[in-house]
Amino acid sequence: MNQIREQLNNTLDLFDHPELGTPYKGKVRDVYDLGDKLLMITSDRVSAFDKVLSTIPYKGEILNRVANFWFEKTGDEIPNHVLDIPDPQVLIARKTKPLPVEVIVRGYITGSLWRDFKKGTHTRYGIPFPDDLKQDQKFDSPILTPTTKAEYGEHDEAISREEIVNGLVNPAIYEKAEEYALKLFYAGQEWALKKGLILVDTKYEFGMIDGELILVDEVHTPDSSRYWIADEYETRFDKGESQKMLDKENIRQWLLERGYSGDGEPPEITADIRTKLSQRYIELYTQLTGQTFETTIGSVEDRIFNNLKRAGYLK
């Protein structure tokens, strides 16, 4: 806890070095175009409802480590974009032509899908839903609820499979993306359960390179995925209580409890909240990977700069 607090003023908000060019700034990642490849830096920024709110100590490192854990574990079956990892928060990736949609796989009805269900707007995915579903209920089998990929600061929009294959993405390519997504999700659920966790839902992004579909961005991180504590699920579900979460949904719920859902000025993300969120991310990392996370104190930007220089990406 003390080390997390000491790191509050050392977090990485933006890695901006002119010698690398002008970065594309996403909600979390700063991406530099190196010609035939991309330099992707995972910052410590935390966003919710498409708004960047603050930074969380060690968040970027944990996201990158979890993503690389899964890229390595699944790389033999599903090709991905990883070329090099010169720093715990940096990925050198193959440049692809991204698909204009995100493939979201859900094993349970919760979060934004539950809110859509209550409002009656869940029908926009073109999927039939039973009328008697309860919050956090498990689906008989996972469902896919794709969205468009919005630019920074804009909202992703729900889209049906029919709309995707009728103009946005070649049907054969999208079918392959669905196949990869479900294979990844089942593998993720199986592994998580062994670690006492439930992989509830997640998003996948894909790109094309030389006619090949590959997995890009991140995979099964606590930003792109929802994780619950497995042995508490049934009891909490039966009582109608919220599940214990080890992911970014914690900040979303904290904001919703204060009446914020993306419009207007968000409440202040205090040092206590930033520290508690960091603890959640660390807890997820250690439980999911079985590896110890070493907290260090110091400038994340300086460390990344030195590692990129050492690896020859900066002069």
C-alpha positions as CSV (number, residue, x, y, z in Angstrom):
1,M,0.0,0.0,0.0
2,N,2.8,2.5,1.0
3,Q,4.7,1.8,-2.3
4,I,1.6,2.4,-4.3
5,R,1.0,5.7,-2.6
6,E,4.7,6.7,-3.2
7,Q,4.2,5.9,-6.9
8,L,1.1,8.1,-7.3
9,N,3.3,11.0,-8.6
10,N,5.4,8.8,-10.9
11,T,2.7,7.4,-13.1
12,L,2.8,7.6,-16.9
13,D,0.1,9.9,-18.4
14,L,1.7,10.4,-21.9
15,F,4.9,9.3,-23.5
16,D,5.6,12.1,-25.9
17,H,9.0,12.2,-27.6
18,P,9.2,14.1,-30.9
19,E,12.1,12.0,-32.2
20,L,9.6,9.1,-32.5
21,G,7.1,11.3,-34.4
22,T,3.6,12.2,-33.4
23,P,1.8,9.5,-31.4
24,Y,-1.8,8.4,-31.9
25,K,-3.3,8.8,-28.5
26,G,-5.9,6.3,-27.5
27,K,-7.8,6.0,-24.2
28,V,-4.8,4.1,-22.7
29,R,-2.1,3.5,-25.4
30,D,0.2,5.9,-27.1
31,V,1.1,4.5,-30.5
32,Y,4.0,5.5,-32.7
33,D,4.3,4.5,-36.4
34,L,7.8,3.1,-37.1
35,G,7.1,2.4,-40.7
36,D,6.6,-1.4,-41.0
37,K,5.8,-1.8,-37.3
38,L,4.2,0.1,-34.4
39,L,5.6,1.1,-31.0
40,M,2.8,0.8,-28.5
41,I,3.2,2.3,-25.0
42,T,0.6,1.3,-22.4
43,S,0.1,4.3,-20.2
44,D,-1.2,4.4,-16.7
45,R,-4.3,6.3,-17.8
46,V,-7.7,5.0,-16.6
47,S,-10.8,5.7,-18.6
48,A,-14.5,5.0,-18.1
49,F,-17.5,5.9,-20.2
50,D,-15.0,7.0,-23.0
51,K,-13.5,9.6,-20.7
52,V,-9.9,9.6,-19.4
53,L,-10.2,10.3,-15.7
54,S,-6.8,9.9,-14.0
55,T,-3.8,7.6,-13.8
56,I,-3.4,4.4,-11.7
57,P,0.0,3.3,-10.4
58,Y,1.4,0.2,-12.2
59,K,-1.7,-0.1,-14.3
60,G,0.0,0.1,-17.7
61,E,2.6,-2.4,-16.7
62,I,0.0,-4.9,-15.5
63,L,-2.1,-4.5,-18.6
64,N,0.9,-5.1,-20.8
65,R,2.1,-8.1,-18.7
66,V,-1.3,-9.7,-18.7
67,A,-1.7,-9.2,-22.5
68,N,1.7,-10.6,-23.2
69,F,1.0,-13.6,-20.9
70,W,-2.0,-14.4,-23.1
71,F,-0.3,-13.6,-26.4
72,E,2.4,-16.1,-25.5
73,K,-0.1,-18.7,-24.2
74,T,-2.3,-18.6,-27.3
75,G,0.2,-17.7,-30.0
76,D,0.6,-21.2,-31.4
77,E,-3.1,-21.4,-32.3
78,I,-4.0,-17.8,-33.0
79,P,-1.5,-15.5,-34.6
80,N,-0.9,-12.1,-33.0
81,H,1.0,-8.9,-33.6
82,V,3.8,-9.2,-31.0
83,L,7.4,-8.6,-32.3
84,D,9.3,-7.4,-29.3
85,I,8.8,-6.3,-25.6
86,P,11.6,-3.8,-24.8
87,D,10.0,-2.6,-21.6
88,P,7.2,-4.0,-19.4
89,Q,4.9,-1.2,-20.7
90,V,6.0,-1.3,-24.3
91,L,5.1,-3.6,-27.2
92,I,6.6,-3.5,-30.7
93,A,3.9,-4.9,-33.0
94,R,3.3,-5.8,-36.6
95,K,1.4,-3.1,-38.4
96,T,-2.0,-4.4,-39.6
97,K,-5.2,-3.0,-41.2
98,P,-7.6,-3.2,-38.2
99,L,-11.0,-4.5,-38.6
100,P,-13.5,-1.7,-38.0
101,V,-15.3,-3.6,-35.3
102,E,-14.6,-5.1,-31.9
103,V,-15.7,-8.6,-31.1
104,I,-17.2,-8.8,-27.6
105,V,-17.9,-12.2,-26.1
106,R,-20.1,-12.4,-23.0
107,G,-20.7,-15.4,-20.7
108,Y,-23.0,-13.5,-18.3
109,I,-25.6,-10.7,-18.6
110,T,-24.1,-7.9,-16.6
111,G,-22.6,-4.4,-16.9
112,S,-23.7,-2.4,-20.0
113,L,-25.6,-5.3,-21.4
114,W,-27.7,-5.6,-18.3
115,R,-28.4,-1.9,-18.4
116,D,-29.4,-2.3,-22.1
117,F,-31.6,-5.2,-21.2
118,K,-33.4,-3.2,-18.5
119,K,-34.0,-0.3,-21.0
120,G,-35.0,-2.7,-23.8
121,T,-32.2,-1.6,-26.1
122,H,-30.5,-5.0,-26.1
123,T,-32.3,-6.0,-29.3
124,R,-29.9,-3.9,-31.4
125,Y,-27.5,-6.8,-31.5
126,G,-30.0,-8.9,-33.4
127,I,-29.8,-11.7,-30.8
128,P,-32.9,-13.1,-29.0
129,F,-32.9,-12.9,-25.2
130,P,-35.1,-14.8,-22.7
131,D,-37.4,-12.3,-20.9
132,D,-36.7,-13.7,-17.5
133,L,-33.0,-13.1,-17.2
134,K,-31.6,-11.8,-13.9
135,Q,-28.6,-9.6,-13.4
136,D,-25.3,-11.5,-13.5
137,Q,-27.0,-14.6,-14.8
138,K,-24.9,-17.0,-16.9
139,F,-25.9,-17.6,-20.5
140,D,-26.4,-21.1,-21.7
141,S,-23.5,-20.5,-24.0
142,P,-21.4,-17.3,-24.7
143,I,-22.9,-14.7,-27.0
144,L,-21.2,-12.2,-29.3
145,T,-22.2,-8.6,-29.1
146,P,-19.9,-6.7,-31.5
147,T,-19.4,-2.9,-31.6
148,T,-18.0,-0.4,-33.9
149,K,-14.5,1.0,-33.1
150,A,-14.9,4.6,-32.3
151,E,-12.2,7.3,-32.5
152,Y,-10.7,8.6,-29.2
153,G,-13.3,10.5,-27.2
154,E,-16.3,9.0,-29.1
155,H,-18.6,6.1,-28.2
156,D,-18.4,2.6,-29.6
157,E,-21.8,1.7,-31.0
158,A,-23.6,-1.7,-30.9
159,I,-23.9,-3.4,-34.3
160,S,-25.4,-6.6,-35.4
161,R,-23.6,-9.4,-37.2
162,E,-25.8,-8.9,-40.2
163,E,-24.7,-5.2,-40.5
164,I,-21.0,-6.2,-40.2
165,V,-21.0,-8.9,-43.0
166,N,-23.2,-6.7,-45.3
167,G,-20.6,-4.2,-46.0
168,L,-18.1,-3.6,-43.2
169,V,-16.1,-6.8,-43.1
170,N,-15.8,-9.7,-45.6
171,P,-18.1,-12.5,-44.3
172,A,-15.3,-15.1,-44.4
173,I,-12.9,-12.9,-42.4
174,Y,-15.5,-12.0,-39.8
175,E,-16.5,-15.6,-39.4
176,K,-12.8,-16.4,-38.7
177,A,-12.7,-13.5,-36.2
178,E,-15.7,-15.0,-34.4
179,E,-14.1,-18.4,-34.4
180,Y,-10.9,-17.0,-32.9
181,A,-12.8,-14.9,-30.3
182,L,-14.8,-17.9,-29.0
183,K,-11.6,-20.1,-28.9
184,L,-9.8,-17.4,-26.9
185,F,-12.8,-16.9,-24.6
186,Y,-13.2,-20.6,-23.8
187,A,-9.4,-20.9,-23.2
188,G,-9.5,-17.8,-21.0
189,Q,-12.5,-19.1,-19.0
190,E,-10.9,-22.5,-18.4
191,W,-7.6,-20.9,-17.2
192,A,-9.3,-18.3,-15.0
193,L,-11.4,-20.9,-13.3
194,K,-8.3,-22.9,-12.3
195,K,-7.1,-19.7,-10.7
196,G,-10.4,-19.1,-8.8
197,L,-11.7,-16.5,-11.2
198,I,-14.5,-16.2,-13.7
199,L,-13.8,-14.6,-17.0
200,V,-17.2,-12.9,-17.4
201,D,-16.8,-11.1,-20.7
202,T,-14.1,-9.5,-22.9
203,K,-13.4,-7.8,-26.1
204,Y,-11.0,-8.8,-28.9
205,E,-9.6,-6.7,-31.8
206,F,-8.2,-8.1,-35.0
207,G,-6.3,-6.8,-38.0
208,M,-5.2,-8.1,-41.4
209,I,-1.7,-8.4,-42.7
210,D,-0.7,-10.1,-46.0
211,G,-4.1,-11.7,-46.1
212,E,-3.9,-13.1,-42.6
213,L,-6.2,-12.3,-39.7
214,I,-4.3,-11.7,-36.5
215,L,-5.1,-10.8,-32.9
216,V,-4.1,-7.2,-32.0
217,D,-4.3,-4.7,-29.2
218,E,-4.7,-6.6,-25.9
219,V,-6.2,-9.8,-24.6
220,H,-7.9,-10.8,-21.4
221,T,-6.6,-7.7,-19.5
222,P,-8.5,-6.2,-16.5
223,D,-9.3,-3.2,-18.8
224,S,-10.7,-5.3,-21.7
225,S,-12.3,-8.0,-19.6
226,R,-14.5,-8.5,-16.5
227,Y,-13.3,-10.9,-13.8
228,W,-15.3,-12.2,-10.8
229,I,-14.2,-14.2,-7.8
230,A,-15.5,-17.7,-8.6
231,D,-16.3,-19.2,-5.2
232,E,-18.5,-16.2,-4.3
233,Y,-20.5,-16.1,-7.5
234,E,-23.4,-18.4,-6.6
235,T,-24.0,-17.0,-3.1
236,R,-23.9,-13.4,-4.3
237,F,-26.1,-14.2,-7.3
238,D,-28.7,-16.0,-5.2
239,K,-28.8,-13.0,-2.8
240,G,-29.0,-10.5,-5.6
241,E,-25.7,-9.0,-4.4
242,S,-23.1,-7.4,-6.6
243,Q,-20.2,-9.7,-7.6
244,K,-16.7,-9.1,-6.3
245,M,-14.8,-7.7,-9.2
246,L,-11.1,-7.6,-10.1
247,D,-11.2,-5.3,-13.1
248,K,-12.0,-1.8,-14.4
249,E,-15.7,-2.3,-13.6
250,N,-14.8,-1.1,-10.1
251,I,-14.2,2.4,-11.3
252,R,-17.4,2.3,-13.5
253,Q,-19.5,1.3,-10.5
254,W,-17.9,3.9,-8.3
255,L,-18.8,6.6,-10.8
256,L,-22.3,5.3,-11.3
257,E,-22.9,5.3,-7.6
258,R,-22.1,9.0,-7.7
259,G,-24.5,9.7,-10.6
260,Y,-21.9,9.9,-13.3
261,S,-22.3,7.9,-16.6
262,G,-20.2,10.0,-19.0
263,D,-22.0,13.3,-19.2
264,G,-20.7,16.5,-17.5
265,E,-17.8,16.7,-15.1
266,P,-16.8,13.5,-13.5
267,P,-16.2,13.3,-9.7
268,E,-12.6,13.7,-8.5
269,I,-10.6,10.4,-8.6
270,T,-8.9,10.8,-5.2
271,A,-5.6,9.3,-4.1
272,D,-7.4,6.7,-2.0
273,I,-9.4,5.6,-5.0
274,R,-6.4,5.5,-7.3
275,T,-4.5,3.4,-4.6
276,K,-7.4,1.0,-4.2
277,L,-7.8,0.5,-7.9
278,S,-4.0,-0.2,-8.2
279,Q,-4.4,-2.9,-5.5
280,R,-7.2,-4.5,-7.5
281,Y,-5.1,-4.6,-10.7
282,I,-2.2,-6.1,-8.8
283,E,-4.4,-8.7,-7.1
284,L,-5.8,-9.7,-10.5
285,Y,-2.4,-10.0,-12.0
286,T,-1.0,-12.2,-9.3
287,Q,-4.0,-14.5,-9.0
288,L,-4.5,-14.9,-12.8
289,T,-0.8,-15.4,-13.8
290,G,0.5,-17.0,-10.6
291,Q,3.4,-14.6,-10.8
292,T,4.5,-12.0,-8.1
293,F,4.3,-8.4,-9.1
294,E,7.3,-6.4,-7.9
295,T,6.3,-2.8,-7.1
296,T,9.2,-0.3,-7.8
297,I,9.3,3.5,-7.1
298,G,10.4,5.9,-9.8
299,S,9.6,7.6,-13.1
300,V,7.9,5.3,-15.5
301,E,8.7,7.6,-18.4
302,D,12.4,7.6,-17.6
303,R,12.5,3.8,-17.4
304,I,10.7,3.4,-20.7
305,F,13.0,6.0,-22.4
306,N,16.1,4.2,-21.2
307,N,14.9,0.8,-22.2
308,L,13.9,2.1,-25.7
309,K,17.3,3.7,-26.1
310,R,19.0,0.5,-25.0
311,A,17.0,-1.6,-27.5
312,G,17.8,0.8,-30.3
313,Y,14.3,2.4,-30.8
314,L,15.6,5.7,-29.6
315,K,19.0,7.4,-30.2
